[in-house]
Structures are given as structure tokens and as C-alpha cells.
């Protein structure tokens, strides 16, 4: 009988997932294929900081998934509106200015 501990598996994103596969590790699941949204990286800041120095924002769906996950230990997370956490206004302004699409033309 094989015994596994929590460190026997982890969630990896590109390029770490490619390195793991090249080292002989196996993929246990594919979030995209399973239709799951899973937050793998987080950026947290105060609203005044965002107002002065905008940073990229995650999708509301990712925040909602994260709130569902932490609600196991913090039930009040289920009552939190993910729309109050995400401020996509500065990314929208960058997109409307043409800046983002110009990056992909180079």
C-alpha cells in the first residue's frame, strides 16, 4: 500500500508544469479540461494604491472560486460579493487605449 502526504501533489502553472513533466512527473488533472476555474496567483493591494499605481486584476470568476475555497475555514467568505474585490477599470482603460493590442503586434 502506498501512502501519500499533501506534498505529493501540487498545482502548477506554465512553465513549471512543463518542467515537471520533463522531469517525469504526471499530470493528475487539467483544470481547463475539467471546466474549473482555479486561482493560482494572487496580487493584493489597497484601493488607494490601485488608484495611484494600477496593477492587473483577476476575473470575478477566479475571485468567486477563491471565496468558495476559503469558505471551508471562513464561512463569512460565502457572503462576500466578488465584484467588491475586483476593480477592472484601469485594465479596461488600457484596453480601450489600444495599448494591450499593440503589445501583441510586436
Secondary structure by P-SEA (a helix, b strand, c coil): ccccccccbbbbcaaaaaaaaaacccccccccccccccccbbbbbcaaaaaabbbbbbcaaaaaaaaaaacccccccccccccccccaaaaaaaaaaaaaaaaaac
